[in-house]
Amino acid sequence: MSRHLLVISLLLAAAAATAACRKAPVAPPGAMVGHWEGHAEVAVNWCKAQQLPVSLTIAEDGAVTGKVGDATLKDGHIYPNPGQARAGVTLKTNYVVEAGLEGALVAAEGIARDEICIPVEVDKDGKLAGAFLTSGKEYGGKDTRVFSAGLSPLTKVPSR
């Protein structure tokens, strides 16, 4: 998918994903529990970085820890995703991770946000697929706009 199409898809899904982030944590399905690693393809055209590393650990009780880019997740939890996908948008997932962010998302560019919402689902290949959207505004400069990216499906890493 081209970067332009990814940006459009994620912006169209922003309202649904934002509405999906509600405070009703759940225990995730067993297939989701564990440590996941990979990267996200940056969807915004105002960030020089094309990819960000992603590392998530989903616990049996629904707590989520990890990093997205240079930022650390804080108070992360997994919730059911009640959002309704818009026609043509493929980001409908059964679960969403919501967390605060500590530190810059892209330190080299000074891009920081307070919160992140990550709609996720384990795909048919056993990988964690989805996208993420941060807090921010729909319009403005890089200091205030919503930052979005699509997960290149994350791979489950065995416990050490």
N, C-alpha and C positions, 0 to 999 in steps of 0.2 A: 504494500500500500504506500502510495506516495506521501510525503510529509504534508503536502497541502490537503489531501483527502483525510489524513489522520487528524489534522487540526480541525477541519470542518466537522468530522464525526464526533470528536471529543467535545467541541463547543456545543453541538446540538444535544449531546448527552449530559452536559453540565447541569442543567436544571433537574433532570431525572436523578442524577447521581447525588446532587446536593440534597434533594428531597429524601433520598434513600438513607442518608446518614442520620439515623435516629438513635436515641439512647435506650436500647433494649438488648443488651448483650446476650449471646447464646453460646452454648458449647458447639464448636464446629464439628462437621462430620470427620470421622477418623482419617479419611484420605487427605484432609487439609492440615492435620496436626503434624508439626515438624518444622525443620529449618529449610528455607527456600532461598536460592541465590540465582542471580542473573542480572539483567539490565532492562532499562526502559528506554524506548525511542522517544526523544523529546519531540513534542508536537507543536510547540510554539516557535514562531519564526524570529523572535526577538532575543533568543538565547543562542550563544555561539556553540555551546555544547550540543552534540548530536545524541549522546547517550548518557545515562546516569546509572551507576551501579545500584542494585537493589538487593537487600538481604533482610528477610523476614523470618521470624520464629513465631509460629502459632501454637499456643499451648492448649491442652485439653479443656481448660476452663474458659477459653475464648480470649485470654490476654494475648496481645501481640507486641513483640519487641523487634527492634532492628534498625536499619538505616535505609534511607532513600537519598541518593546523591551523597552529599556531605552532612546531611541532617540526621539526627537520631530521633526515632519515634519515642514519644512519651505518653504514658497512660493510654496505650493502644488497646482496642478491643474489637472483636468481630461481632457483627450484627446481621440480622436477616435484612435483605434488601427488598423493601416493599415498593421501590420505584417501578414505574411502568416505562418500558423502553419505547421510544418514538419509532415510527415506521422507518425502516432502513438503517436503524442504529443497532449494532450487534453487541452493545455493552451490557445487556441485561444479564445480571448474575443473581444467584440466590443469596450471596453474602457480600458484605462490604466491611472493610477495615476502616475505622476512624481513629485518628490519633493527633496529638499535638506534635509540633516539630521543634526540636531544640538545635540551634545552630543554623548556618546557611545551607540551603538546598544545593546551590552551586556557589561555593566559596570564592572561586576564581573570578566570578562575575558579580559578587555581592548580592546574589538573589536569595532572599530569605522569606519564608512565610510562616504563619503561626499554626496552621492546621492542614491536615491532608485527609482525603477520602479516597479509598482504593477499592472499587468494586472488583471482586475476584471470584473465580470458580476453578475447580480442578477440571481440566479438559480431558478429552478421550485418550490422550497420550500420557495422562498422569502428571501433567505439568500445571502450575498455577498461572492462569491466564487472567487478563484484565487490563486495567488502566489506572491512572490516578489523576486527581484534580486537587489543587490546593485552595486555601482561602485566598481571597483577593477580589478584585473588581473585574468586570467584563471588559472595561475600557480603561485606558491610561497607559502609563509607562511601565517599564520592567520592574519598577519598585513596588507596584501595586496590583498588576494584572494577575489573574488566575494562571497558574503554571500547570500544564497538563502534559502527560506522556502516556504512551501505550506500552504495557509490559511485553517484552519478548518473553514468551512463557518461561516462568522461573522453574528451575529444576530442584527437586527435593534432594538435599544433601544428607547422607546417613550421619547419625550421631556418632561422635568420636569417643 
